Every structure is written in structure tokens, then in C-alpha cells.
Amino acid sequence: MAQLMIVLDFSIVNVALPSIQSEFNLNPTELQWVVSAYALTFGSFLLLGGRASDLFNRKIVFLAGLTVFSLASLMGGLATSAVLIFISRAVQGLGASMLSPSALSLITTTFPRGAGETGLWASSVPWHL
């Protein structure tokens, strides 16, 4: 569900861009920052989020990332100015950078790979077919 939230956030915002542009009277350059603020912080802090989940309790980092992401989403939905939208998108990216690696880490440590299994994220189709 966490990965779905992160990926779905890209799609939802892209659909809402025309409405955001008309409501806040943004030019195309400013509108691009709605998408870029999220992508830049997400990509920039992804390694740090993974390292934090390794050093600290994975569940705590996961819940912190989920909280930051959710509160930033609420802030973006209630934004009254373009600046608040940009800030909320950047904070969402920060939350996503904590949420994504800790979610994958929790899955791999909670569900160990058994004998003969390909793993949760791998395809179970034999390659010789």
C-alpha cells in the first residue's frame, strides 16, 4: 500500500495540474515545480531514508514517513497559495523517501525467502519457458 501511495501520488498530481494552474494562476514554469519539488526531494533523500531505516527501527521510520507524507498531502489539499503547494509537495517527497525504503525493508525482513521460492518481488515464471 505504501508503494501504491507513492506511485499514485505522481499520477494524481499530473491529472490535477490544469486545475492547480487555473486556481493559482501559474505559468508553465511555475507549474513544473509542483511535480519537481516532490521528485527532487524524493530522489535526493531516498538513500538517507534507506540508511535511517537500517540504523533505526524500520517500523518507526516507516510510520514517521507515512505521517510526514500524509500530513503533507493534507497540507497540499488545503493550500491557499502556490507557495504552500510547492512546500507541501517537497515535504511529501521527504516523507516518501522515508516510506519507500523502510516499506521494502520491512517486507524483506518480515517474510524471509524460503527454499525454492523466488521471493516476494520476483517473478515465479521459470526462465526456461
C-alpha positions in Angstrom: 0.0 0.0 0.0 2.9 2.4 0.8 4.4 1.9 -2.7 1.0 2.4 -4.2 0.5 5.7 -2.4 3.9 6.9 -3.6 3.4 6.0 -7.2 -0.3 7.1 -7.2 0.7 10.5 -6.0 2.6 11.2 -9.2 -0.5 10.3 -11.3 -3.0 12.2 -9.2 -1.0 15.4 -9.3 -0.5 15.1 -13.1 -4.2 14.9 -13.5 -4.8 17.9 -11.2 -2.2 20.1 -12.9 -4.7 22.0 -15.1 -6.9 22.8 -12.1 -3.9 23.9 -10.0 -2.7 26.1 -12.8 -6.0 27.9 -13.2 -6.7 28.2 -9.5 -3.3 29.7 -8.6 -2.7 31.4 -11.9 0.6 29.7 -12.5 2.7 29.9 -15.7 4.1 26.6 -17.1 7.5 27.1 -15.4 5.9 27.6 -12.0 3.6 24.7 -12.6 6.5 22.4 -13.3 7.7 23.0 -9.7 4.5 21.2 -8.4 5.9 18.0 -9.9 9.7 18.8 -9.5 9.5 19.7 -5.8 8.3 16.2 -5.0 10.6 14.4 -7.4 13.7 16.3 -6.2 13.2 15.7 -2.5 12.2 12.1 -3.0 15.2 11.3 -5.1 17.6 13.3 -3.0 16.7 11.8 0.3 16.0 8.2 -0.8 19.4 6.9 0.3 19.2 8.8 3.6 15.8 7.2 4.2 17.1 3.8 3.5 20.1 4.3 5.8 17.8 5.6 8.5 15.7 2.5 8.3 18.8 0.4 8.6 20.2 2.3 11.6 16.9 2.9 13.5 13.8 0.7 13.9 12.4 0.1 10.4 8.8 0.3 11.7 9.4 3.7 13.3 11.0 5.1 10.1 8.0 3.7 8.2 5.4 5.2 10.5 7.3 8.6 10.5 7.5 8.6 6.7 3.8 7.7 6.5 2.9 10.5 8.9 5.0 13.1 7.1 3.6 12.0 3.7 0.0 12.1 4.9 0.3 15.4 6.7 2.0 17.0 3.7 -0.8 15.6 1.5 -3.4 17.2 3.7 -1.4 20.5 3.7 -1.3 20.4 -0.1 -5.1 19.7 -0.3 -5.8 22.7 2.0 -3.2 25.0 0.4 -4.4 28.6 -0.3 -1.3 29.7 -2.3 1.1 28.3 -4.8 4.0 28.5 -2.3 2.1 26.2 0.1 1.6 23.7 -2.7 5.3 23.8 -3.6 6.3 23.3 0.1 3.8 20.5 0.7 5.0 18.7 -2.4 8.6 18.9 -1.2 7.6 17.6 2.2 5.7 14.8 0.6 8.8 13.8 -1.3 10.7 13.8 2.0 8.1 11.6 3.6 8.1 9.3 0.5 11.9 9.0 0.8 11.5 7.6 4.3 8.4 5.5 3.5 9.6 3.6 0.4 12.9 2.1 1.6 11.5 1.2 5.0 8.5 -0.5 3.5 10.7 -2.7 1.2 13.0 -3.4 4.1 10.1 -4.4 6.4 8.8 -6.8 3.7 12.2 -8.4 3.1 12.9 -8.9 6.8 9.3 -9.9 7.8 8.9 -12.5 5.0 12.2 -14.4 4.6 12.8 -16.2 1.4 12.3 -19.9 1.7 13.9 -22.8 -0.2 12.7 -22.9 -3.8 10.9 -19.6 -3.6 11.8 -16.8 -5.9 10.9 -14.1 -3.4 8.0 -11.7 -3.0 9.1 -9.1 -5.6 10.5 -11.6 -8.2 8.6 -13.4 -10.9 7.7 -17.0 -10.3 7.8 -17.8 -14.1 10.7 -20.2 -14.9 13.1 -18.7 -17.4 13.4 -21.8 -19.5 9.9 -21.5 -20.9 
